[in-house]
Amino acid sequence: MTPITALRARPALAFAGLTLLGSAALAASAQIALPMWPVPATMQTLVVLLLGALGGSRLGVAAVLAYLAEGALGLPVFASGAAGPVALMGPTGGFLLGFLPMAWLAGFARGGLARQAGVLTAAHLVVFIPGVLWLSRFTGLEGALLAGVLPFIPGTLVKTGLALATLRVLRRA
């Protein structure tokens, strides 16, 4: 029996393997970072969009949960190798937790181009809600909007476009 055949015969094993692969991709994307304060710009949101859109809501959320658990347990998976509960309680904690609804919503990126674009855009924007609310504890609401949203608008547009293009190409293949 080949490894692929074995995974098809055991869907739970395949799901677990894809979940770990997704969390590894998320951890790798966290290390591609522009050091900004208090929230670094990373490639994580692109990966979260793709996890949800390609794997579905269930797999996307499972991969994000695995990633968050790995980081909380002390594995250096967060941006710049940060780890532990302290990292989750810091200024980026709301954005990290915001990956959960983001991945879930991205799982609905099906249908035509307009629907996929709309869902991926909404999914990308939803991460800012818990992110800004949490960050405002450290910077105030105005500071959170200025430091946690405004500098990220161009990257949000580019990464959402990349996710849409990737999704369209892979679904055709």
N, C-alpha and C positions, 0 to 999 in steps of 0.2 A: 504494500500500500504506500503510495507516495505521500509526502507531507501535505500536499494540497488536498488529496482525497481524504486523508485523515481529518483535516480541518472541516471539510464539508460534511463528514460523517458525525462530527461532534460540534454542533453550532455553538454551544456554550464555551468550548475551548477556543473556537475561532473568535467569538466576541471578546473573550478575555485577552487574547493575543492582540487583537486590533485595538482594544482599549489601552493596553500597555504601549503599543506602537504609537498611538495618538498622543499619549502623555509624554512619550519620549520626543515626539515632534514638537510638542508645545514647550518642553524644557529646552530643546535646542533653539527654538525661535526666541526664547527669552534672552538668550545670550547674544543675539543680534540687536544691540541696543545703542541708541544715542543717549549719552548721559545728560539728562535734563533733571532739574529739581522742581518739585518733589517727586515727579512721576517720569520715569524714563520712557522714551519712545522705543518700542520693540516691534518685532514682527508677529507677536503673539496673536493679535486680533485677526490677522490674515489666517493663521493656522486654525484658530477657533471657528472662524466662518467656514473654512473648508472641512473641518471635522464634522460640523453639523450638517452642512450642505451635502457632502459626499457620503457620510456614514449614517445620516439620519439623526434625529433628536436624541434618541436613546444612547447611541454610541458616542455622540458628541458630548453629552452631559457626563457619561461614564468616564470618558477620557479626561475631561476637566476635573472631575472629582478625584480621579487617580492622581493627577498632577498636583492638585491642592493637598491631598493627603501626603504625597511624597515630600512636598515642601514643608508641610507642618511637622512631619517626622524628622526633619533635619537634612534631607537630601538637598544639595545646592542647585535647585532647579529654577528658582525665581531669577529675575533679571540681575545680572552681575554676580551670580552665584549666591544670592541671598537665600536663607533657609530658616526654618523654625517658626514657631508661633509668633515670635516678635515681628518677623517679616509680614505675616498676615495681619498683624495689628497695626502696622505702620501706615503711612500715607497711601500706599498702593493697594491696601487690603480690599477696599471697595471695588476697585477695578478687577482684581483677581476674582472676587466673588461674582462680579458682574459677568464673568466669562460663562457662568452656568446658564442664565437666561439667554445670553447671546448664542451659545451653542444650540440650545433648545429651539429658539426661534429660527436659526439658520437651517434647521432640519426641514423647514417647510418651503425651502427654495426649490420648488418644482414648477413645471408649467412653462409658459412662454418667457421670452426675454424680459418683458416689462414686470411680470410677477416676480421672477427671480431677482431682478435688480431691486425691486421694492422690498422684498423680504430681506435680502442681504443688507440693504441700507438700514432698514429698521433694526435688524439684529446688531449691526455695528453701532448704531446710536444708543441702543438700550444699555450698553456697557457703561455709558456715561452717567446714568441715573445713580446706581449705587456708588460708582466711582466718585462723583462730585459730592454726594451726600456724606460719604465717609471722609473724603479729603477736607471737607469744610470744617470738620472737627479740629483740623490742624491749621487751616489757613483762613477760616471764615468763608462764607458763601462766595463773596466776590473774588477772593483769592483762589478759591477752588475752580471757579469758572475761568479765570484768567490763566491759571497754571495747569488745570486739568482738562480743559476743553479747547480753548482757543488755539494753542499751538499744535493741537492734534487734528484740526480740521483738514488740512491738506493731506496728511497721511491717511486719514480715514477715507477720503475720497479715492486716493490711489489704491489702497489695500482692498477696498470694496470692489473697485474696478478689476483689480487682479484676481480677486476671488471669483467674480462673475465670469471673467474670461476663462479662468482655469476650469470652473464648473462646466461651462458650455463646451469646451474642448474635450474634457474627459467624458462627459455624457454622450457626446457624439461617437467617441471611440469605443 
